[in-house]
Amino acid sequence: MRITHRIGGKAWDGVTSRSGDVYDPATGRVAAQVDFASSSTVDGAVEAAGSAFASWRDTSLARRANVMFAFRELLNARKDELAAIVTAEHGKVLSDAAGEVQRGLEAVEFACGIPHLLKGGFSENASTRVDVYSIQQPLGVVGVISPFNFPAMVPLWFVPNAIACGNTVVLKPSEKDPSAAVFIADLFAEAGLPDGVLNVVHGDKEAVDRILEHPDVKAVSFVGSTPIARYVYETGTRHGKRVQALGGAKNHMVVLPDADLDLAADAAVSAGFGSAGERCMAISVVVAVDPVGDELVAKVKDRIARLHVGDGRRPGCEMGPLVTGAHRDKVVSYVDAGVTEGAALVVDGRGHPIDGEADGFWLGPTLFDHVGTDMSIYRDEIFGPVLSVLRVATYDDAVEVVNANRYGNGTAIFTNDGGAARRFQNEIEVGMVGVNVPIPVPVAYYSFGGWKDSLFGDSHAYGPEGVHFFTRTKVVTGRWLDPSHGGVNLGFPQNT
């Protein structure tokens, strides 16, 4: 099967010189070939988006909202189909894929309120018979570069807001699981979105670089690893673009001695191994505050033993494979490194029973205890089913560990002490905080974003900050029907 670009409202009919394999991670077999866009192909997508912009920006808010509502209904009716596409190419189990689509759907619902969200301000008689008001206008052509781990949700974070605000979009999904983006574009077309408003190009660095450098692309939204996020931010801003680049994470879950340890253990396993740990909001470090470490580790170990790992399309499977064989091998290398560096390997995921074909990209849930902050399994974003337990003596030590880490995406605290929780949310230097919630991804009417090396740029994703990112403010000062304007005056205008 061939997966190709969608430009100007139709499938691209050109001849590609480069392509990539798309795998079924649960079997290890190649399921499709995806075309890789050349710079000239990206230019064609930007040209199509640019041609569509003039009429789309002038389309009424009512019409834009109607398209968004129609898209929402189509997406809701076919969400199981989209979840199946995600499972087939990413590997996460069907229930997890369905949850991803549902969270994306919530972002679409937020964008349906665009007439309210784009209301400006108005000050009557700011000066004598002078009114001042602000309006929010679209930027133009914008680029969205989305990651493999959420092939449906992350495009739905950005694309609906961008389109509803009056922009046109060039979307570059991950080449590892590209079909979800094409499916979304087809649904938008069915909802009545004009040709060229949403275009999809597939590819690798060549396509990304052309989006970042193209003079007609006004802004870029990106989600991925920190090194690439930094590159995207620096390259895009150097070419005069507005950029929001969400990077990697090393999310800590602090467990205080008064916490419900059964709740904490459930949360650590759920947030650590859901989607095989391939989430930027996954819990990868549990910070156990003495004296709960031994009991907590025992409870986590017990729960890991009962996890059903296998093909996400099979009944009962809770965790699927990793996305590619190369990524699986990289994660396994961290397991080896953890042992070499002296951490205690409590559960070795390489021996976990698998309900799936032998050639799938499998690694079971892995648990390390007595991890030190100098170890690579602590320092690096592994992006796999590897959970590390780090032990500290006090609450203050836990906060110091979290704040010293270079990442600041998400964190959580488990406690029954309201005072400790409030102190934690105030003192912690992380963008998203959970209190007895292990994956504190904000609802769609807030915004998603981290601190430190987890975000480059000053705008978070979706929600109110998403609307801000995809618009620019214009302030108009006007005076009408004032026959006694007073004649020529070269002085600086004063408000009187």
C-alpha positions in Angstrom: 0.0 0.0 0.0 1.2 3.5 -0.8 0.5 6.5 1.4 1.0 9.8 -0.3 0.5 13.5 0.3 -2.8 15.4 0.2 -2.3 18.8 -1.5 -5.0 21.2 -2.6 -7.8 18.9 -1.7 -6.6 15.8 -3.5 -4.1 13.0 -3.3 -0.7 13.9 -4.8 -0.2 12.3 -8.2 3.5 12.9 -8.6 6.4 10.5 -8.7 8.6 10.3 -5.6 12.3 9.5 -5.5 12.3 8.6 -1.8 9.9 6.7 0.4 9.9 5.0 3.8 8.6 1.8 5.4 5.5 2.0 7.7 5.5 -1.0 10.0 2.8 -2.9 11.9 4.7 -2.9 15.2 2.8 -5.9 16.6 4.0 -8.2 13.7 7.2 -6.5 12.7 6.1 -6.5 9.0 6.1 -3.6 6.6 2.4 -2.6 6.1 2.9 0.3 3.6 5.2 2.6 1.9 5.0 6.4 2.5 6.1 9.0 0.0 8.8 11.4 1.3 8.2 15.0 0.1 11.0 16.8 -1.6 11.5 20.5 -1.1 9.6 21.2 -4.3 6.6 19.1 -3.1 6.5 21.1 0.1 6.6 24.3 -2.0 3.5 23.0 -3.8 1.7 22.4 -0.5 2.6 25.9 0.7 1.5 27.4 -2.6 -1.9 25.6 -2.3 -2.3 26.8 1.2 -1.3 30.4 0.2 -3.8 30.4 -2.6 -6.6 29.3 -0.2 -5.7 31.8 2.5 -7.2 34.9 1.0 -10.7 33.5 0.7 -10.5 31.4 3.9 -9.4 34.4 6.1 -12.4 36.3 4.8 -14.8 33.5 5.5 -17.3 34.4 8.2 -16.8 33.2 11.7 -20.2 31.5 11.4 -19.1 29.5 8.4 -15.8 28.5 10.0 -17.6 27.4 13.1 -20.1 25.4 11.0 -17.2 23.5 9.3 -15.7 22.8 12.7 -19.0 21.5 14.1 -19.5 19.3 11.0 -15.9 17.9 11.4 -16.6 17.3 15.1 -19.6 15.2 14.2 -17.8 13.2 11.5 -14.8 12.6 13.8 -17.1 11.4 16.6 -19.0 9.1 14.3 -15.8 7.5 13.0 -13.5 7.7 16.0 -13.3 3.9 16.3 -12.0 3.8 12.7 -9.3 6.4 13.5 -8.3 4.5 16.7 -7.8 1.4 14.7 -5.6 3.2 12.3 -3.5 4.5 15.2 -3.2 1.0 16.7 -2.2 -0.5 13.3 0.7 1.9 12.8 1.7 3.0 16.3 1.1 -0.2 18.2 -0.8 1.2 21.3 -3.7 -0.9 22.3 -7.2 0.0 21.0 -8.5 1.4 24.2 -5.5 3.7 24.5 -5.9 4.8 20.9 -9.6 5.5 21.6 -8.6 7.7 24.5 -6.1 9.6 22.3 -8.9 10.3 19.8 -11.3 11.4 22.5 -8.8 13.9 23.9 -8.3 15.2 20.4 -12.0 15.5 19.9 -12.2 17.7 23.0 -9.7 20.1 21.3 -12.0 20.2 18.3 -14.9 21.1 20.5 -13.0 24.0 21.9 -12.3 25.3 18.4 -16.0 25.1 17.7 -16.4 28.1 19.9 -14.1 30.3 17.7 -16.7 33.1 17.3 -16.5 33.7 21.0 -12.7 33.1 21.3 -11.9 35.8 18.6 -13.9 38.6 20.2 -11.7 41.6 20.6 -11.9 44.6 23.0 -13.6 47.9 22.5 -13.2 51.2 24.3 -15.7 53.9 23.4 -14.6 57.5 23.7 -11.0 56.6 24.8 -10.3 60.2 23.9 -12.9 62.7 23.0 -15.0 61.1 20.2 -12.2 58.6 19.6 -12.9 54.9 19.9 -10.1 52.3 20.3 -10.6 48.6 19.6 -8.6 45.4 19.1 -9.1 42.6 16.6 -7.4 39.3 16.2 -6.4 38.3 12.7 -4.9 35.1 11.2 -1.2 34.8 10.4 -1.4 33.1 7.0 0.1 29.7 6.1 1.2 27.8 9.2 3.1 24.6 9.6 2.3 21.7 12.0 5.0 19.1 12.6 3.6 16.3 14.7 5.2 13.3 16.5 4.7 9.5 16.1 3.5 8.9 19.7 0.1 10.7 19.2 -0.6 10.6 15.5 -4.2 11.7 15.9 -4.3 13.8 19.1 -1.4 16.1 18.5 -2.6 17.2 15.0 -6.0 17.8 16.6 -4.3 20.0 19.2 -3.1 22.4 16.5 -5.0 22.1 13.2 -8.5 22.9 14.4 -7.4 26.1 16.2 -5.3 27.2 13.3 -8.0 26.7 10.8 -10.8 28.1 12.9 -8.7 31.3 13.4 -8.6 31.7 9.6 -5.1 30.3 8.8 -4.3 27.6 6.2 -2.2 24.7 7.2 0.6 22.4 6.0 0.7 19.4 8.3 3.8 17.1 8.3 3.0 14.0 10.5 5.5 11.5 11.6 6.6 9.2 8.8 6.4 6.3 11.2 2.5 6.4 11.4 1.2 8.8 8.7 -2.2 7.5 8.0 -4.1 9.2 10.9 -3.2 12.6 9.5 -4.6 11.7 6.0 -7.8 10.4 7.6 -8.2 13.6 9.5 -7.7 15.7 6.3 -10.3 13.6 4.5 -12.8 14.2 7.3 -12.2 17.9 7.1 -12.8 17.9 3.4 -16.0 15.9 4.0 -17.0 18.6 6.6 -16.8 21.3 3.9 -13.3 22.7 4.4 -12.3 24.3 1.1 -9.5 22.8 -0.9 -6.0 23.9 0.1 -6.9 25.0 3.6 -5.4 21.8 5.1 -2.6 20.0 3.2 -0.6 17.0 4.4 3.0 16.2 3.3 5.0 13.3 4.5 8.7 12.9 4.9 11.8 13.4 6.9 14.3 16.2 7.6 14.1 17.6 4.0 10.4 18.3 4.4 10.8 19.7 7.9 13.6 22.0 6.8 11.7 23.4 3.9 8.7 24.2 6.1 11.1 25.9 8.6 12.8 27.9 5.8 9.9 28.7 3.4 9.3 32.5 3.4 5.5 32.1 3.1 5.1 29.9 6.2 4.4 32.3 9.0 4.4 30.0 12.1 5.3 26.5 13.1 3.9 24.2 15.8 6.1 21.2 16.7 6.1 18.3 19.2 9.0 16.0 19.6 12.3 15.4 21.4 14.2 18.2 23.0 17.2 18.2 20.6 14.8 18.5 17.6 12.5 21.0 19.3 15.5 23.2 19.9 16.6 22.8 16.3 13.1 23.6 15.0 12.8 26.7 17.3 16.2 28.1 16.4 15.8 27.4 12.6 12.3 28.7 12.4 12.9 31.8 14.4 16.0 32.5 12.4 13.8 32.6 9.3 11.4 35.0 10.9 8.7 32.6 12.0 6.6 32.4 15.2 7.5 29.0 16.7 6.1 26.8 19.5 8.3 23.7 19.9 7.3 21.3 22.6 10.2 19.0 23.6 11.0 16.0 25.7 10.3 15.1 29.3 11.5 13.3 32.4 8.3 13.3 34.5 8.6 12.7 38.2 5.9 11.3 40.6 6.6 12.2 44.2 5.1 9.8 46.8 5.0 11.1 50.3 4.8 8.8 53.4 1.1 9.7 54.0 0.0 8.7 50.5 -2.4 5.9 49.7 0.3 3.4 48.4 -2.2 1.3 46.5 -3.4 4.3 44.6 0.2 5.4 44.1 1.3 2.0 42.8 -1.7 1.8 40.4 -0.9 5.3 39.1 2.8 4.6 38.7 2.1 1.5 36.6 -0.6 3.1 34.6 1.3 6.3 33.8 4.6 4.5 33.4 3.6 1.8 31.0 0.6 3.0 29.2 1.4 3.3 25.4 4.6 1.4 26.2 5.9 4.5 27.9 5.9 6.4 24.6 4.2 9.5 26.0 5.7 12.9 26.7 3.6 12.9 29.9 4.5 9.4 31.0 5.8 8.9 34.5 9.4 7.7 34.2 10.7 8.4 37.7 9.0 7.7 41.0 10.5 9.7 43.8 9.8 7.7 47.0 10.1 9.7 50.2 11.3 7.5 53.1 10.1 5.2 54.5 7.7 4.1 51.8 10.2 2.9 49.2 10.3 -0.8 49.9 6.5 -1.2 50.2 5.8 0.9 47.1 8.3 -1.0 45.0 6.8 -4.3 46.1 3.3 -3.1 45.1 4.5 -1.8 41.7 6.3 -5.1 41.0 3.2 -7.1 41.9 1.1 -5.1 39.4 3.6 -5.3 36.6 3.5 -9.1 36.8 -0.2 -9.1 36.0 0.1 -6.7 33.0 -1.2 -8.3 29.7 1.3 -7.2 27.0 0.5 -8.0 23.4 -1.0 -7.1 20.1 -3.4 -4.1 20.8 -6.1 -5.6 18.6 -6.3 -8.8 20.8 -8.8 -8.8 23.7 -7.5 -7.9 27.1 -4.1 -6.5 26.0 -3.1 -3.5 28.1 0.3 -2.6 26.6 1.4 -3.0 23.1 4.8 -3.0 21.3 7.2 -0.1 20.7 6.8 1.8 17.4 9.8 0.4 15.5 12.5 -2.2 16.0 15.2 0.4 16.1 13.5 2.3 18.9 12.9 -1.0 20.8 16.6 -1.8 20.5 17.5 1.7 21.8 15.3 1.3 24.9 16.8 -2.2 25.5 20.2 -0.6 25.5 19.1 1.6 28.4 18.1 -1.5 30.4 21.6 -2.8 29.9 23.1 0.6 30.9 21.0 0.7 34.1 22.4 -2.6 35.2 25.9 -1.6 34.3 25.6 1.7 36.2 24.5 -0.1 39.4 20.7 0.3 39.6 18.7 -2.6 41.0 16.8 -4.3 38.1 13.6 -5.4 40.0 11.6 -6.4 36.9 13.3 -7.2 33.6 10.8 -6.5 30.8 12.8 -8.6 28.3 11.3 -11.7 29.9 7.7 -10.6 30.1 5.1 -12.9 28.4 3.9 -11.6 25.1 0.5 -12.2 23.5 1.6 -11.5 20.0 3.8 -12.6 17.1 7.4 -13.1 17.9 8.7 -10.6 15.4 6.8 -7.7 16.9 8.8 -4.9 18.5 8.3 -6.1 22.1 9.7 -5.0 25.4 7.8 -5.7 28.6 7.5 -3.3 31.5 10.8 -2.8 33.3 11.4 -1.5 36.8 14.6 -0.2 38.4 15.1 0.7 42.0 17.8 2.6 43.8 18.4 4.8 40.8 20.8 7.7 41.1 20.6 11.1 39.4 24.0 10.5 37.7 22.7 7.4 35.8 21.8 7.6 32.1 18.4 5.9 32.8 17.6 8.9 35.0 19.2 11.7 32.9 17.9 10.7 29.5 14.4 10.6 28.1 14.1 6.8 27.3 10.6 7.0 25.8 9.8 3.4 26.6 8.4 1.1 29.3 11.2 1.7 31.8 10.3 3.0 35.3 12.9 4.2 37.7 12.5 4.5 41.5 14.7 7.1 43.2 14.6 7.3 47.0 15.0 10.5 49.1 14.8 11.3 52.8 12.4 14.3 52.8 9.9 16.3 50.9 12.5 19.0 50.4 14.9 16.5 48.9 12.1 15.4 46.4 11.4 19.0 45.3 15.1 19.6 44.9 15.4 16.5 42.6 12.5 17.6 40.4 13.6 21.2 40.1 17.2 20.3 39.3 16.1 18.2 36.3 16.5 20.0 33.0 13.1 18.9 31.9 9.9 20.5 33.2 7.0 19.0 31.3 4.8 17.3 33.9 5.0 16.1 37.5 2.7 14.7 40.2 2.6 14.4 43.9 0.7 11.7 45.8 -0.3 12.6 49.3 -3.3 13.1 51.6 -1.8 16.3 53.0 -3.5 19.3 51.5 -0.8 21.7 52.8 2.0 19.6 51.2 0.1 19.5 47.9 -0.4 23.2 47.8 3.2 23.9 48.7 4.3 21.5 46.0 2.2 23.1 43.3 3.7 26.5 44.3 7.3 25.4 44.6 7.8 23.0 41.7 9.3 24.3 38.5 7.2 22.3 36.0 4.5 23.4 33.6 1.8 20.8 34.4 1.2 19.5 37.9 -1.0 16.6 39.2 -2.2 16.2 42.7 -3.0 12.5 43.1 -3.3 12.6 39.2 -0.4 10.9 37.5 -0.8 12.3 34.0 -2.0 15.9 34.4 -2.7 16.7 30.7 -5.0 19.8 30.9 -8.5 19.8 29.5 -8.9 21.4 26.1 -10.0 24.8 27.5 -6.7 25.2 29.3 -3.4 24.8 27.5 -0.6 22.2 27.4 3.0 23.1 27.8 6.1 22.5 29.9 9.0 24.6 31.3 12.7 24.5 30.9 14.0 22.2 28.1 10.5 20.9 27.5 9.3 24.0 25.6 10.9 26.4 23.2 8.8 29.5 22.6 6.4 31.3 24.8 3.0 29.8 23.8 1.6 26.5 25.0 -0.5 24.2 22.8 -4.2 24.3 22.2 -6.8 26.1 24.4 -6.6 29.9 24.9 -2.8 30.0 24.2 -3.4 28.1 21.0 -5.8 30.8 19.7 -3.2 33.4 20.8 -0.4 31.6 18.9 -2.4 31.4 15.6 -3.5 35.1 15.6 -2.0 38.5 15.8 -3.5 41.5 17.4 -4.3 44.7 15.5 -5.4 47.8 17.4 -7.6 50.4 15.6 -8.0 54.0 16.7 -10.9 55.7 14.9 -12.8 59.0 14.9 -16.0 59.6 13.0 -18.3 62.6 12.2 -16.1 65.2 14.0 -16.3 68.4 11.8 -14.4 70.5 14.4 -11.1 68.5 14.2 -9.1 71.5 15.2 -6.9 71.9 12.2 -3.2 71.1 11.8 -1.3 70.1 15.0 2.2 68.6 14.8 2.3 67.7 18.4 2.1 64.1 19.7 -1.6 63.1 20.1 -2.8 63.4 23.7 -5.8 61.7 25.1 -8.2 64.4 26.4 
